[in-house]
Amino acid sequence: MATPRVEPQYPIRTVSSDRKWQTLWTIFFVVLLAASIIFAHGLGIAFGLMGLAAIGVARFWNRASLQKVTYERTFPQERVFFGDEIFMDLVVSNRKPVPLAWLSMDDQLPEGVMPHGASLNRNIQSGIDSLSHSTAMAWYERIRWRYRIDVVGRGEYRIGPVRMESGDPLAFSEVV
């Protein structure tokens, strides 16, 4: 059974690790540029322009980072029995001309589902594990992971949702 592809719903929430620092850097480069223009200092003008350009590129990259990124989770069959093994395919596609400097994904798995060769983060209170992936992606790239899963408990299991995070290469802020 194929699970429908997961695409972020818009508007995407931008999370700044420290918004105050972004504002201070922007003010710094504007003041540096203005002072360098007033005093005709060529190196200061160049440095101010480069700083403002870096901030502008980072903001553009942030807005475009999770657009047209899809996450698909597929299984070869809809039902399995206790003790069976099944394969789960995870496919992430970047369908735009903007590369991703970093992409982090956490897919929630219940306790009765155990993938082989995966790094799991366990939430002890809820009993839900997170299957974590981190990668960088080129433009129009597609990455696939395949996991063999042992079904170690009886019951009906809900897999997901996935949480994706990305951002600009300078780490000014991130998009969730």
Buried (B, 14 or more C-beta within 10 A) or exposed (E): EEBEEBBBEEEBEBEBEEEEEBEEBBEEBBEBBEEBEEEEBEEBBEBBBEBBEBBEBBBEBBBBBBBBBBBBBBBEEEEBEEEEEBEBBBBBBBEBEBBBBBBBBBBBBBBBBBBEEBEEEEEEEEEBBBBBBEEBBEEEBEBEBEBEBBBEEEEEBEBEEBEBBBBBBEEBBBBB
